[in-house]
């Protein structure tokens, strides 16, 4: 996690950092704790919006998840980076893997750079 954190900071120098404990406003655990990088506005169907991170990093029981938010095409990550990443599962906004050595870090960095750019 530390190595990945440092790499993201190099990719996104000066970005806003978010440290989330995974709890909602009622202090109930709703997710794993995570670190966020950058900032963009999420717009909801009801017309409301809020500021949130562009790239997220979280450790969980199965390994590490990297969240790349703000990409409109939910197939883009899997189609563009999925086969090149190595041992990782890729959804519309999440790349999951067990260990850094299981994946191609250059490809992960390219996905992070893309996500940060398109969600500005």
C-alpha positions as CSV (number, residue, x, y, z in Angstrom):
1,X,0.0,0.0,0.0
2,X,2.8,2.4,0.9
3,X,4.5,1.9,-2.5
4,X,1.3,2.4,-4.4
5,X,0.5,5.5,-2.3
6,X,3.9,7.0,-3.2
7,X,3.5,6.2,-6.9
8,X,0.0,7.9,-7.0
9,X,1.5,11.0,-5.3
10,X,4.2,11.1,-8.0
11,X,1.5,10.8,-10.7
12,X,-0.7,13.4,-9.2
13,X,1.7,15.9,-7.5
14,X,-0.1,18.5,-5.3
15,X,-3.4,16.6,-5.4
16,X,-6.0,16.9,-2.6
17,X,-5.7,14.0,-0.2
18,X,-8.8,12.4,1.3
19,X,-8.6,10.0,4.3
20,X,-11.9,8.2,4.9
21,X,-12.5,5.8,7.8
22,X,-15.3,3.9,6.0
23,X,-18.1,5.2,8.3
24,X,-21.2,7.1,7.4
25,X,-22.8,10.0,9.3
26,X,-24.3,7.6,11.8
27,X,-20.9,6.1,12.6
28,X,-21.8,2.8,10.9
29,X,-19.1,1.1,8.9
30,X,-20.2,1.1,5.2
31,X,-16.8,0.5,3.4
32,X,-13.2,-0.2,4.0
33,X,-11.1,2.7,5.1
34,X,-9.6,4.4,2.0
35,X,-7.3,7.1,0.7
36,X,-8.5,9.4,-2.0
37,X,-6.5,11.5,-4.4
38,X,-7.6,14.6,-6.4
39,X,-11.0,16.1,-6.6
40,X,-14.0,16.2,-8.9
41,X,-17.7,16.8,-8.6
42,X,-20.1,13.9,-8.5
43,X,-23.6,14.7,-9.9
44,X,-26.5,12.6,-8.8
45,X,-29.7,11.8,-10.6
46,X,-31.7,13.9,-8.2
47,X,-29.8,17.0,-9.2
48,X,-27.6,17.2,-6.2
49,X,-23.8,17.1,-6.3
50,X,-20.8,16.8,-4.1
51,X,-17.0,17.0,-4.2
52,X,-15.2,13.6,-4.0
53,X,-11.9,12.1,-4.9
54,X,-10.9,11.0,-8.5
55,X,-8.6,8.1,-7.5
56,X,-9.1,5.9,-4.4
57,X,-7.0,3.3,-2.7
58,X,-8.2,0.7,-0.3
59,X,-6.9,-2.5,1.3
60,X,-9.4,-5.3,1.9
61,X,-9.5,-9.0,2.8
62,X,-8.8,-10.0,-0.8
63,X,-5.9,-7.5,-1.5
64,X,-5.9,-4.0,-2.9
65,X,-8.6,-2.0,-4.7
66,X,-7.8,1.1,-6.8
67,X,-10.9,3.1,-7.6
68,X,-10.9,5.3,-10.7
69,X,-14.0,7.5,-10.6
70,X,-15.5,9.8,-13.1
71,X,-15.1,7.7,-16.3
72,X,-18.5,7.8,-18.1
73,X,-18.0,4.7,-20.2
74,X,-18.1,1.8,-17.6
75,X,-16.5,-0.6,-20.0
76,X,-13.5,1.6,-20.8
77,X,-11.2,0.4,-17.9
78,X,-11.7,-3.3,-18.6
79,X,-11.5,-3.0,-22.4
80,X,-8.5,-0.7,-22.4
81,X,-6.4,-2.0,-19.5
82,X,-7.9,-5.3,-18.3
83,X,-5.9,-7.8,-20.3
84,X,-2.6,-5.8,-20.0
85,X,-2.8,-5.5,-16.2
86,X,-1.9,-9.0,-15.2
87,X,-3.7,-10.8,-12.3
88,X,-6.4,-8.3,-11.7
89,X,-10.2,-8.0,-11.9
90,X,-11.5,-4.9,-13.5
91,X,-15.0,-3.4,-13.2
92,X,-16.4,-0.1,-14.4
93,X,-14.4,1.9,-11.9
94,X,-12.4,-0.6,-9.8
95,X,-9.2,-2.5,-10.3
96,X,-8.6,-5.3,-7.7
97,X,-5.5,-7.4,-7.2
98,X,-3.8,-9.3,-4.4
99,X,-0.2,-8.0,-4.7
100,X,1.7,-5.4,-6.6
101,X,3.9,-8.0,-8.2
102,X,0.8,-9.6,-9.7
103,X,0.2,-6.7,-12.0
104,X,1.9,-4.5,-14.5
105,X,2.5,-1.2,-12.7
106,X,3.0,0.8,-15.8
107,X,-0.4,-0.2,-17.1
108,X,-2.0,0.6,-13.7
109,X,-0.3,4.0,-13.7
110,X,-1.6,4.7,-17.2
111,X,-5.2,3.9,-16.0
112,X,-4.8,6.2,-13.1
113,X,-3.4,9.0,-15.3
114,X,-6.3,8.6,-17.7
115,X,-8.9,8.6,-14.9
116,X,-7.4,11.7,-13.3
117,X,-7.4,13.5,-16.6
118,X,-11.0,12.7,-17.7
119,X,-12.6,13.5,-14.4
120,X,-11.1,17.0,-14.1
